[in-house]
C-alpha cells in the first residue's frame, strides 16, 4: 500500500516534469532570434566624393538567446546619395556573421540610417537568415526579423525576429 501511494504521488511530478521538458523542447524554442551586441568600427572605405558610397566593417561581441556568447562581424555599404530621412541619412546594405560555439549564422540586412532628435545615428532595418551560407547548427536555417543599431563609441546592435534551425 505504501508503494501504491508513493507511485500515485509521483505521477503528478512526472507529468509536471514532462510538461517542463515539452515546453522547453527544441521545437518550442526554435522560433526566435534575440541577439544584442556591442560593436566598434574597425575599417572604413570612404568613396562618398567619387561614388556616393561609404563602406565600413564593424566587429563586436554579445549574446544570442539560446546560443550564448557570440561575436559579430558586419560589412556595411551605405549609399549616401539616397537620403530617405533628410540630409546625411542613407540606405544601408550589410552582411552580419554571428559566431557562437554551435556554429556561424549569416544575416543579410537592409536598412535606413537616420538621425535622432539628439543627433544620434540610428540604423533600423530588416534581416533575412542566409541558411546556405551559415554553418553548424545554423546550416539550412531560415528566418527574418528586425535590426537596430545605435551608432556611438561603442555602438549597440540588436536583432529580434524569427530563427528556425534545421535540426
C-alpha positions as CSV (number, residue, x, y, z in Angstrom):
1,X,0.0,0.0,0.0
2,X,2.8,2.4,0.8
3,X,4.3,1.8,-2.6
4,X,1.0,2.4,-4.3
5,X,0.6,5.8,-2.5
6,X,4.2,6.8,-3.4
7,X,3.6,5.8,-7.0
8,X,0.4,7.8,-7.2
9,X,2.1,10.8,-5.7
10,X,4.9,10.6,-8.3
11,X,2.5,10.7,-11.2
12,X,1.8,14.4,-10.9
13,X,5.5,15.1,-10.5
14,X,6.4,13.0,-13.6
15,X,3.6,14.8,-15.5
16,X,4.9,18.2,-14.4
17,X,8.5,17.3,-15.4
18,X,7.3,16.0,-18.8
19,X,5.4,19.3,-19.3
20,X,8.5,21.3,-18.5
21,X,10.6,19.3,-20.9
22,X,8.0,19.7,-23.6
23,X,7.7,23.4,-23.0
24,X,11.4,23.8,-23.4
25,X,11.7,21.4,-26.3
26,X,13.8,22.4,-29.4
27,X,10.5,22.8,-31.3
28,X,9.1,25.3,-28.9
29,X,12.4,27.2,-28.6
30,X,13.2,27.0,-32.3
31,X,11.3,30.1,-33.4
32,X,13.1,33.3,-32.1
33,X,16.3,35.2,-32.7
34,X,17.2,37.7,-30.0
35,X,20.8,39.0,-30.1
36,X,22.5,42.0,-28.6
37,X,26.0,43.2,-29.4
38,X,28.4,45.9,-28.6
39,X,30.5,46.8,-31.7
40,X,33.3,49.1,-32.7
41,X,34.3,50.4,-36.1
42,X,37.3,48.5,-37.5
43,X,37.8,49.8,-41.0
44,X,36.3,52.3,-43.4
45,X,36.4,52.9,-47.1
46,X,35.1,56.4,-47.9
47,X,34.2,56.8,-51.5
48,X,31.4,59.4,-50.9
49,X,33.1,62.0,-53.1
50,X,33.6,59.7,-56.0
51,X,30.7,57.3,-55.9
52,X,28.4,58.5,-53.0
53,X,29.2,55.2,-51.3
54,X,30.9,54.5,-47.9
55,X,31.8,51.0,-46.7
56,X,32.6,50.0,-43.2
57,X,33.5,46.9,-41.1
58,X,32.4,46.7,-37.5
59,X,33.2,43.9,-35.0
60,X,31.9,43.2,-31.6
61,X,30.7,40.7,-29.0
62,X,27.5,40.0,-27.2
63,X,24.9,37.2,-26.6
64,X,22.4,35.3,-28.7
65,X,19.5,33.9,-26.7
66,X,19.6,30.1,-26.6
67,X,23.1,30.1,-28.1
68,X,25.1,32.1,-25.5
69,X,28.2,34.3,-26.1
70,X,28.9,35.3,-29.6
71,X,31.0,37.6,-31.8
72,X,29.7,39.6,-34.7
73,X,31.5,41.0,-37.8
74,X,29.5,43.1,-40.2
75,X,30.3,44.5,-43.6
76,X,28.2,47.6,-44.4
77,X,27.7,49.5,-47.6
78,X,25.9,52.9,-47.3
79,X,24.6,54.8,-50.3
80,X,24.8,58.4,-49.2
81,X,23.1,59.7,-52.4
82,X,19.8,58.3,-51.2
83,X,18.6,60.3,-48.2
84,X,15.2,58.9,-47.1
85,X,15.0,60.8,-43.8
86,X,16.8,64.1,-44.6
87,X,20.3,65.4,-45.1
88,X,23.1,62.9,-44.1
89,X,20.8,59.9,-44.0
90,X,21.4,56.8,-46.2
91,X,20.2,53.4,-47.2
92,X,22.4,50.6,-45.9
93,X,23.0,47.0,-47.0
94,X,25.1,44.7,-44.9
95,X,26.0,41.1,-44.1
96,X,26.5,40.1,-40.4
97,X,28.4,37.0,-39.4
98,X,27.5,35.8,-35.9
99,X,29.7,33.1,-34.5
100,X,28.7,31.0,-31.5
101,X,30.2,27.8,-30.2
102,X,27.4,26.0,-32.1
103,X,28.0,27.5,-35.5
104,X,28.1,30.5,-37.7
105,X,24.9,32.4,-38.5
106,X,24.8,34.7,-41.6
107,X,22.2,37.5,-41.7
108,X,21.6,39.7,-44.8
109,X,20.4,43.2,-43.8
110,X,18.7,46.1,-45.4
111,X,18.2,49.4,-43.5
112,X,17.9,53.1,-43.3
113,X,20.3,55.3,-41.4
114,X,18.6,58.3,-39.8
115,X,19.4,60.8,-37.1
116,X,17.5,61.0,-33.8
117,X,16.5,64.4,-32.3
118,X,19.8,64.5,-30.3
119,X,21.8,63.8,-33.5
120,X,22.5,60.1,-32.7
121,X,22.7,57.9,-35.8
122,X,20.2,55.0,-35.7
123,X,20.0,52.4,-38.4
124,X,16.7,50.4,-38.5
125,X,16.3,47.6,-40.9
126,X,15.3,44.1,-41.6
127,X,17.3,40.9,-41.8
128,X,16.9,37.5,-43.6
129,X,18.7,34.4,-42.4
130,X,21.1,33.0,-45.1
131,X,20.9,29.3,-44.2
132,X,23.0,28.3,-47.1
133,X,25.9,30.4,-46.0
134,X,25.5,29.6,-42.3
135,X,27.2,26.6,-40.7
136,X,27.0,24.2,-37.7
137,X,23.6,24.2,-36.0
138,X,22.6,27.2,-38.3
139,X,23.2,25.4,-41.6
140,X,19.9,25.4,-43.5
141,X,18.3,27.8,-41.0
142,X,15.5,30.2,-42.1
143,X,14.1,33.3,-40.6
144,X,13.7,37.1,-40.7
145,X,13.2,40.0,-38.4
146,X,14.3,43.5,-37.5
147,X,17.6,45.0,-36.6
148,X,18.5,48.2,-34.9
149,X,22.0,49.8,-34.5
150,X,22.6,52.9,-32.4
151,X,25.9,54.3,-33.6
152,X,28.3,55.6,-31.0
153,X,31.5,54.8,-29.3
154,X,30.8,51.9,-28.9
155,X,27.7,51.1,-30.9
156,X,24.9,48.7,-29.9
157,X,23.2,46.3,-32.3
158,X,20.1,44.2,-31.7
159,X,18.5,41.5,-33.8
160,X,14.9,40.4,-33.0
161,X,12.7,38.1,-35.0
162,X,12.4,34.5,-36.3
163,X,15.1,31.8,-36.5
164,X,14.3,28.3,-37.3
165,X,17.2,25.9,-37.3
166,X,17.1,22.9,-39.5
167,X,17.7,20.2,-36.8
